[in-house]
Amino acid sequence: MATLIILALYAVIIITFAIISFFIVYHLTHYSVDSEFKVVMLVFFVVVSAGLFLSNLALFFSINWNSVVVKLLNPNA
C-alpha cells in the first residue's frame, strides 16, 4: 500500500516536471532574440532535460521501496 502512495507521489512530480518543461520550451521558442540561438537553446534544453529525466527514472525504479518502507516503519527489523 505504501509503495502505491510513493508511486502516486512520484507520478505527480513527473507530471509537474513535464508541464514545466513544456512551459520552458514554449517560452524559448516564442521569446528568443535570435533564431540560431533559439535552436541551440532548444536542443540543449531537450537533451539535458531528457538525460536528467531518464537518470531520475532509472534511479527511482532501482530502489526497493518495500524494503525502505519496512525499515522506516520498523527500524529494528
N, C-alpha and C positions, 0 to 999 in steps of 0.2 A: 504494500500500500504506500509506504513512504517513497519507494522508488518511482511510483507513478506521479507522486507530487513533485519530486525532483525533476522528472522528465517534463512535466507540465510547466514548471517554472523556467526550465531551460528553453522550452519552446517559445515562451513569452519573450525571453531575451533574444532568441534568434529572429523572431518576427520583428522585434524592435530594431535590431541591427539591420535587417533588410529594408525596413521603412526609412531609417536614417540614411542608409546607403543610396537609395533612390532619390531622396531629398538632396543629397550632396551631388549626385550625378546631374540632376536637373539644374541645380544652380551652376555647376561647372559648365554645362552646355549653353545655358541661356545668358549668363552674365560674364563670360570670359572676354577679355580685351582683344586677344589675338587668336585667330582660328588655328594656327600652328600650335600655339601654346595650349589651346583647348584640347587638341588631340593628344598631345603629350601628357597632359594632366589627367585626362580620362583614362588613358592606357595605364599610367602609373597607379592611379587610384584603384582601378578594377583589379589589376594584378596583385597589388598589396592587400587589398580587402579580401580577395579570393584566397590568397595564401593564409591570411590570418583566420579566415572563416574555416578553411579546411583543417588547419592545425588545431583550432579550437574544437571542432567536431571529433577529430581523432583522439585528442587528449580526454575529452569528456567521456566518450564511449569506451575508453580504455580503463576507466575506473570501475571497480566492482562496487556498485552502490549498495548492494545488500550487505556486504561486509562493513562498509562505512557506517550504515545506519545501525547495525547491530553494535558496533563498537561505540558509537555515540550514545546509544540508549543504555548500554550495559558496559561500562568501561572495564569491569573486572573479567569479562569473558575473553 
